[in-house]
């Protein structure tokens, strides 16, 4: 029996991405308060936060057979509200070691939700015969934007992170019942084959070049999500509402760009689009590094949101279109290697912040952006308009291999 609103398949996908990101995004405006309560430095907080991506990587690698056994509908309807509850529990951690351990199950849930929503978006693209992937990811950013506004407002009102995240859990549960209560998974693209991607896909030289393309976007997205609120509180002594607005502004600019990205990729070359995005990201990083005023920094974070928006999907598409081996193996290799690199982000940026100041945690992105610009030609010169039709970006049974956490 189903319940909730009657929505078109793509609208259920959009709602799923938005509710999921709202459930996970509310903690980020509260990181300055969590850091202050634990009396720890940025580097220690970065090491604690790494529990989430470790759990996510484990789920991305191992969870698919379990989710298929449970059923995507049942798993999604339970996992998203449980994710909100897990965050509400994690913020009660008395110290960084406890926070690390309590974020591991959070990461397992995030990785599992990533699999379900990315596969469902891919199947729905095939069902509708048109692109929705970047637009679906834009709704992830919209949900994160809402979380930044809501979290900043509650912080401004003086609510503790613990009470704030307790309030999020019933909101998420009601939204899931309302918008996803009638969710039924779309049919798979193709029948399953024996050509399954290995648990760990060996990267080739072309895949490593694509990893170089994505590194700066992944690092700067993590820096903006995890550290932008702390940056505003530390550098300008901004209030909690301004810090929350900064997180939301990054997500809003990212969402807006993703919403229109598919049409730009169809009209222009992937490498050309990527270079424009990387140049925009570089401008944002430079502004944040040298900014004398809070509103100037907010402009910089908005530019970084634009720059980070579509780099990884473009790289995934390029990997899927390689002919040296199956799309499943190439996409898995890019996803896994890039995500392992992403694991280094929180402690690296925290270490840099402890030793050279939090501005330097953003300045370190410049050489990575230069590397990405140098490698951007690997994305290809022609539009990848056949991606939806021919199943590029799919796994062995026609399923899209999930990209990474926080990127939905």
C-alpha positions as CSV (number, residue, x, y, z in Angstrom):
1,X,0.0,0.0,0.0
2,X,1.3,3.5,-0.9
3,X,0.5,6.8,0.6
4,X,1.5,10.5,0.2
5,X,1.2,12.8,-2.8
6,X,1.0,11.5,-6.4
7,X,4.1,12.8,-8.2
8,X,5.7,12.1,-11.6
9,X,8.7,9.8,-11.4
10,X,11.3,12.6,-11.9
11,X,9.6,14.7,-9.2
12,X,9.9,11.9,-6.7
13,X,13.6,11.7,-7.6
14,X,14.0,15.5,-7.1
15,X,12.2,15.3,-3.7
16,X,14.3,12.4,-2.6
17,X,17.6,14.3,-3.3
18,X,16.2,17.5,-1.6
19,X,15.0,15.7,1.6
20,X,18.1,13.6,1.9
21,X,20.4,16.7,1.7
22,X,18.3,18.6,4.1
23,X,18.6,15.7,6.6
24,X,22.4,15.7,6.3
25,X,23.0,19.4,5.8
26,X,21.8,20.8,9.1
27,X,24.9,19.8,11.0
28,X,27.2,22.0,8.9
29,X,26.1,25.5,10.2
30,X,26.5,24.1,13.7
31,X,30.1,22.9,13.4
32,X,31.5,26.1,15.0
33,X,29.3,25.4,18.0
34,X,30.3,21.8,18.1
35,X,34.0,22.7,17.9
36,X,33.6,25.3,20.6
37,X,31.8,22.9,23.0
38,X,34.5,20.3,22.5
39,X,37.3,22.9,22.9
40,X,39.3,21.4,20.0
41,X,41.3,22.9,17.1
42,X,40.3,22.7,13.4
43,X,42.7,19.8,12.7
44,X,41.1,17.7,15.4
45,X,37.6,18.5,14.2
46,X,38.7,17.5,10.6
47,X,39.9,14.1,11.9
48,X,36.6,13.6,13.7
49,X,34.6,14.5,10.6
50,X,36.4,11.9,8.5
51,X,34.2,9.2,10.1
52,X,31.4,10.1,7.7
53,X,33.3,9.6,4.4
54,X,34.9,6.4,5.7
55,X,31.5,5.0,6.4
56,X,30.2,6.2,3.0
57,X,33.0,4.6,1.1
58,X,32.3,1.3,2.9
59,X,28.7,1.5,1.9
60,X,29.4,2.5,-1.7
61,X,31.7,-0.5,-2.0
62,X,29.6,-3.2,-0.2
63,X,26.0,-2.1,0.2
64,X,24.4,-2.7,-3.2
65,X,23.6,-6.4,-2.8
66,X,22.1,-5.8,0.7
67,X,20.0,-2.9,-0.6
68,X,18.7,-5.0,-3.5
69,X,17.8,-7.8,-1.1
70,X,15.9,-5.3,1.2
71,X,14.3,-3.4,-1.7
72,X,15.0,0.1,-2.7
73,X,11.6,1.4,-1.6
74,X,11.7,0.1,1.9
75,X,15.4,1.0,2.3
76,X,14.9,4.6,1.2
77,X,11.8,5.2,3.3
78,X,13.7,4.1,6.4
79,X,17.2,5.3,5.8
80,X,16.5,9.0,5.2
81,X,14.7,9.5,8.5
82,X,17.2,7.3,10.3
83,X,20.0,9.5,8.9
84,X,18.4,12.6,10.6
85,X,18.2,10.6,13.8
86,X,21.8,9.4,13.6
87,X,23.0,13.0,13.2
88,X,20.9,14.1,16.2
89,X,22.6,11.3,18.2
90,X,26.1,12.1,16.9
91,X,26.0,15.7,18.1
92,X,25.8,14.4,21.7
93,X,29.4,13.1,21.3
94,X,31.5,14.3,24.3
95,X,34.7,14.4,22.3
96,X,36.3,14.1,18.8
97,X,37.0,10.3,19.1
98,X,33.4,9.7,20.0
99,X,32.2,12.0,17.2
100,X,34.3,10.0,14.7
101,X,32.8,6.7,15.9
102,X,29.2,8.1,15.9
103,X,29.7,9.5,12.4
104,X,30.6,6.1,10.9
105,X,27.0,4.8,10.9
106,X,26.0,8.2,9.4
107,X,28.4,7.5,6.6
108,X,27.0,4.0,6.0
109,X,23.5,5.5,5.7
110,X,24.7,8.3,3.3
111,X,26.4,5.8,1.1
112,X,23.4,3.6,0.9
113,X,21.1,6.5,0.1
114,X,23.5,7.6,-2.6
115,X,23.3,4.3,-4.3
116,X,19.5,4.2,-4.2
117,X,19.0,7.8,-5.4
118,X,21.7,7.8,-8.1
119,X,20.4,4.5,-9.5
120,X,16.8,5.7,-9.4
121,X,17.8,9.0,-11.2
122,X,19.7,6.9,-13.9
123,X,16.7,4.6,-14.3
124,X,14.3,7.5,-14.5
125,X,16.5,9.2,-17.2
126,X,16.2,6.0,-19.3
127,X,12.5,5.8,-18.7
128,X,11.9,9.4,-19.7
129,X,14.5,9.4,-22.5
130,X,16.0,12.7,-21.3
131,X,18.6,14.0,-18.9
132,X,17.6,14.6,-15.3
133,X,20.8,13.8,-13.4
134,X,22.3,17.2,-13.0
135,X,18.8,18.7,-12.3
136,X,18.4,16.0,-9.6
137,X,21.7,17.0,-8.1
138,X,20.5,20.6,-8.2
139,X,17.7,19.6,-5.8
140,X,20.4,18.1,-3.5
141,X,21.9,21.5,-3.4
142,X,18.5,23.1,-2.9
143,X,17.9,20.9,0.1
144,X,21.4,21.8,1.5
145,X,20.5,25.5,0.9
146,X,17.4,25.1,3.0
147,X,19.4,23.3,5.7
148,X,21.9,26.2,5.8
149,X,19.1,28.8,6.2
150,X,17.3,26.7,8.8
151,X,20.4,25.8,10.7
152,X,21.6,29.4,10.7
153,X,18.3,30.7,11.9
154,X,18.1,28.2,14.8
155,X,21.7,29.0,15.8
156,X,20.9,32.7,15.7
157,X,17.9,32.0,18.1
158,X,20.3,30.3,20.5
159,X,19.0,26.7,20.1
160,X,21.7,24.1,20.9
161,X,22.9,21.8,18.1
162,X,21.4,18.9,20.0
163,X,17.9,20.4,20.1
164,X,18.2,21.7,16.6
165,X,18.9,18.3,15.1
166,X,16.2,16.6,17.2
167,X,13.7,19.0,15.5
168,X,15.0,18.0,12.0
169,X,14.2,14.3,12.4
170,X,10.4,14.6,12.5
171,X,10.5,17.2,9.7
172,X,12.4,14.7,7.5
173,X,10.1,11.8,8.4
174,X,6.9,13.8,7.5
175,X,8.5,15.0,4.3
176,X,9.4,11.5,3.3
177,X,5.9,10.2,4.0
178,X,4.4,13.1,2.0
179,X,6.6,13.2,-1.0
180,X,8.0,9.6,-1.2
181,X,5.2,7.6,0.4
182,X,4.1,6.5,-3.0
183,X,7.6,5.8,-4.3
184,X,8.0,2.8,-6.5
185,X,11.5,2.1,-8.1
186,X,11.7,2.6,-11.8
187,X,12.5,-0.5,-13.9
188,X,16.2,-1.3,-14.5
189,X,17.7,-0.1,-17.8
190,X,18.8,-3.5,-18.9
191,X,18.8,-7.1,-17.7
192,X,21.7,-8.0,-15.4
193,X,24.8,-9.4,-17.0
194,X,27.8,-11.3,-15.8
195,X,30.1,-8.3,-16.5
196,X,30.2,-6.9,-12.9
197,X,32.5,-4.2,-11.7
198,X,35.1,-5.5,-9.2
199,X,35.0,-4.4,-5.6
200,X,38.0,-2.2,-6.2
201,X,38.5,-1.1,-9.9
202,X,42.1,-0.6,-10.9
203,X,42.7,2.9,-12.3
204,X,44.3,3.3,-15.7
205,X,46.4,6.4,-16.7
206,X,43.3,8.0,-18.4
207,X,41.3,7.5,-15.3
208,X,44.0,9.1,-13.1
209,X,43.9,12.1,-15.4
210,X,40.2,12.4,-14.8
211,X,40.8,12.1,-11.1
212,X,43.1,15.1,-11.5
213,X,40.3,17.0,-13.1
214,X,38.0,16.3,-10.2
215,X,40.4,16.9,-7.3
216,X,40.0,20.6,-7.0
217,X,36.2,20.5,-7.1
218,X,36.0,17.8,-4.5
219,X,38.4,19.6,-2.2
220,X,36.8,23.0,-2.5
221,X,33.3,21.6,-2.1
222,X,34.3,19.9,1.1
223,X,36.1,23.1,2.3
224,X,32.9,25.1,1.7
225,X,30.6,22.7,3.3
226,X,32.7,21.8,6.3
227,X,34.6,25.0,7.0
228,X,32.8,28.0,5.6
229,X,30.8,28.6,8.8
230,X,33.9,28.3,10.9
231,X,35.8,30.6,8.4
232,X,33.2,33.3,8.9
233,X,33.1,33.0,12.7
234,X,36.9,32.9,12.9
235,X,38.0,35.5,10.4
236,X,35.2,38.1,10.8
237,X,33.6,37.0,14.1
238,X,30.3,36.8,12.3
239,X,27.2,35.7,14.1
240,X,25.8,32.2,13.7
241,X,23.1,33.4,11.2
242,X,25.6,35.0,8.8
243,X,27.7,31.8,9.1
244,X,24.6,29.7,8.2
245,X,23.7,32.0,5.3
246,X,27.2,31.5,3.9
247,X,26.8,27.7,3.9
248,X,23.4,28.3,2.2
249,X,24.7,30.7,-0.4
250,X,27.3,28.2,-1.5
251,X,24.6,25.6,-1.9
252,X,22.2,28.0,-3.7
253,X,24.8,29.0,-6.4
254,X,25.7,25.3,-6.8
255,X,22.0,24.3,-7.1
256,X,21.3,27.0,-9.7
257,X,24.2,26.0,-11.9
258,X,23.4,22.4,-11.7
259,X,19.8,23.1,-12.6
260,X,20.8,24.4,-16.0
261,X,24.0,22.4,-16.5
262,X,22.6,19.7,-18.7
263,X,21.6,22.2,-21.4
264,X,25.0,23.8,-21.4
265,X,26.8,20.5,-21.7
266,X,24.5,19.6,-24.6
267,X,25.4,22.8,-26.4
268,X,29.1,23.2,-25.6
269,X,32.1,20.9,-25.2
270,X,32.6,19.2,-21.8
271,X,36.2,20.5,-21.6
272,X,35.1,24.0,-22.4
273,X,32.4,24.0,-19.8
274,X,34.8,22.5,-17.2
275,X,37.4,25.2,-17.9
276,X,34.8,28.0,-17.3
277,X,33.7,26.3,-14.1
278,X,37.3,25.9,-12.9
279,X,38.1,29.5,-13.7
280,X,35.1,30.6,-11.7
281,X,36.1,28.4,-8.8
282,X,39.6,29.9,-8.9
283,X,38.1,33.4,-8.7
284,X,36.1,32.4,-5.7
285,X,39.1,30.8,-3.9
286,X,41.2,34.0,-4.5
287,X,38.4,36.2,-3.2
288,X,37.9,34.1,0.0
289,X,41.7,34.0,0.6
290,X,42.2,37.8,0.3
291,X,38.7,39.0,1.4
292,X,38.7,42.0,3.7
293,X,34.9,42.0,4.4
294,X,32.2,39.3,5.2
295,X,30.1,40.1,2.1
296,X,33.1,39.8,-0.1
297,X,33.8,36.4,1.3
298,X,30.2,35.4,0.7
299,X,30.6,36.3,-3.0
300,X,33.7,34.1,-3.1
301,X,31.8,31.2,-1.7
302,X,29.0,31.7,-4.2
303,X,31.5,31.6,-7.0
304,X,33.0,28.4,-5.6
305,X,29.5,26.9,-5.6
306,X,29.2,27.6,-9.3
307,X,32.7,26.2,-10.0
308,X,32.2,23.0,-8.0
309,X,28.8,22.3,-9.5
310,X,29.3,20.0,-12.6
311,X,32.9,19.0,-12.7
312,X,32.4,15.5,-11.3
313,X,29.4,14.5,-13.5
314,X,31.4,15.6,-16.6
315,X,34.3,13.4,-15.5
316,X,31.9,10.5,-14.8
317,X,30.5,10.8,-18.3
318,X,34.0,10.9,-19.9
319,X,35.0,7.8,-18.0
320,X,31.9,5.9,-19.1
321,X,32.6,6.7,-22.8
322,X,36.1,5.2,-22.7
323,X,36.5,2.1,-24.8
324,X,39.5,0.4,-23.2
325,X,37.2,-1.6,-20.9
326,X,33.6,-1.6,-19.7
327,X,31.8,1.6,-18.6
328,X,31.1,-0.1,-15.2
329,X,34.8,-0.6,-14.4
330,X,35.9,2.8,-15.6
331,X,33.2,4.7,-13.7
332,X,33.8,2.6,-10.6
333,X,37.6,3.3,-10.8
334,X,37.0,7.0,-11.1
335,X,34.5,7.1,-8.3
336,X,36.5,5.1,-5.8
337,X,39.9,6.7,-6.4
338,X,38.4,10.2,-6.3
339,X,36.5,9.4,-3.1
340,X,39.6,8.0,-1.5
341,X,41.3,11.3,-2.3
342,X,38.2,13.1,-0.8
343,X,38.9,11.3,2.5
344,X,42.1,13.3,2.8
345,X,40.2,16.6,2.6
346,X,38.9,17.3,6.2
347,X,42.2,16.5,8.0
348,X,44.3,18.2,5.4
349,X,42.3,21.4,5.6
350,X,42.2,21.2,9.4
351,X,45.9,20.7,9.5
352,X,46.5,23.7,7.2
353,X,44.1,25.8,9.2
354,X,45.9,25.0,12.5
355,X,49.3,25.9,11.2
356,X,48.8,28.7,8.7
357,X,45.2,30.0,9.4
358,X,41.9,29.1,8.0
359,X,42.3,31.4,4.9
360,X,45.1,29.1,3.9
361,X,42.8,26.1,3.9
362,X,41.2,27.7,0.9
363,X,44.4,29.1,-0.7
364,X,45.7,25.5,-0.9
365,X,43.0,24.9,-3.5
366,X,44.8,27.1,-6.1
367,X,47.4,24.5,-7.2
368,X,44.8,21.8,-7.4
369,X,42.7,24.1,-9.7
370,X,45.7,24.6,-11.9
371,X,46.2,20.8,-12.1
372,X,42.5,20.4,-13.0
373,X,42.7,23.1,-15.7
374,X,45.8,21.3,-17.2
375,X,43.9,18.0,-17.3
376,X,40.5,19.3,-18.4
377,X,41.1,18.4,-22.0
378,X,40.5,14.8,-21.0
379,X,36.8,15.5,-20.7
380,X,36.4,15.7,-24.5
381,X,35.7,18.4,-27.0
382,X,32.3,17.3,-28.2
383,X,29.0,17.4,-26.2
384,X,28.2,14.1,-24.7
385,X,24.5,14.3,-25.8
386,X,24.2,10.5,-26.2
387,X,24.8,9.7,-22.6
388,X,21.2,9.0,-21.7
389,X,20.4,7.1,-24.9
390,X,23.3,4.8,-24.9
391,X,23.6,4.1,-21.2
392,X,27.0,5.8,-20.6
393,X,27.7,6.2,-17.0
394,X,26.1,2.9,-16.1
395,X,27.1,0.0,-14.1
396,X,27.2,-3.6,-15.3
397,X,23.4,-4.0,-15.3
398,X,22.8,-0.5,-16.7
399,X,22.9,1.2,-13.3
400,X,24.8,4.4,-12.8
401,X,27.7,3.9,-10.4
402,X,27.2,6.4,-7.5
403,X,29.8,9.2,-7.5
404,X,30.5,10.2,-4.0
405,X,29.0,11.4,-0.8
406,X,27.9,15.0,-0.2
407,X,27.5,15.1,-4.0
408,X,24.4,12.9,-4.0
